[in-house]
C-alpha cells in the first residue's frame, strides 16, 4: 500500500467515525503532507461542528494586587490573570471581578494552581471550589495538560459547579505528548475546548507549519472535546485564520475594544469577523459560558 492510499484509508475511517489503531494514529502524526492532513481535519470539523466558527472577546484583569474597577461592556468574558498565594485571596479576587463584570461571566486560574493551594487535599479542594462557585466564578480558566497529573481533579471541579473551560499546552516540546494524553483520558474527562498550541515561549519556537499541523492533528485525534481553539491575542489574525481552515473552530482572546488606531477595518471586531468569513465560515460571537450571543452577518 502506498503512502497516499494508506492515508486515504485512514481518512475513510475518520469520516466514518471509526476509532484508529495505534499504527494509524502514528501514521497521521508522522505525515508531512500538510495539505492533505489539513483537508481531512477541515472535513472533520465541518462534519462535527458545521460551518460556524465561534469567538469570544476577553477582558483580562489581574487577580493580584490591583482592584478591579470596571470592565469593558462588549467583553463576553472577564478572565482573571495570575493566582494569589492564598485560597482566601483567590475568593476575594473572584468577588471583586464579579462585582465589576456584572452579567459578564468570570473565569480564572489554572486547575493545578488551585490543587496546589489546597496541597492536593480533596476536601480542601472541594471547599475551595464551593467557595468560588458561591463567589460567582463561572469556569476554571484552564487545565494545563503537562501539569495535570490526575485528570480526576477536572471531574471534581465540574461536580462542584465550576467546570474547567479548556485544556491548554505550555510548551511546544510537549505538543505531541499533550495530544496523546488528552486523547487517552477519554470521554469521561472532557472539557469544552482544547487549545493545542503552546502558550509559553521556548528556546525552540514553533513555526507556522508546525502550528497548523498541531491544530489539524488535534481535530483528528482528540474526540473528547467539542472545540479546537486558537488564541487570537497570542498568535495573531493571520495564523488564526489559517488554523480555521485546518480544523479549529473557536478563537480565544479577541480584544473587547471596538477602536483601532489603524481605522475601522483593523478594529478587533471587524477584523475577527472578516477573517472568519475569509476562512469560509460564519462568525458567531459567544460568551465565557459558551453561550452564543449573536451571529455576525456580512
Secondary structure, DSSP 4 states (H G I P E B T S, - for coil): --HHHHHHHHHHHHHHTPPPPHHHHHHHHH---HHHHHHHHHHHHHHHHTTEEEEEEEEEEESSSS------TT-SEEEEES--SSHHHHHHHHHHHHHHHTTS-EEEEEHHHHHHHTTT-HHHHHHHHHHHHHHTEEEEEEEEGGG-S-THHHHHHHHTT--B-EEEE--GGGHHHHHHHHHHH-TTS-EEEEEEEE-S--SS---HHHHHHHHHHHHHH--SEEEEEEEHHHHHHHHHHHHHTTT--EEEEE-S----TT-GGGSHHHHHHHHHHHTT-EEEEE-TTS-EEEE---
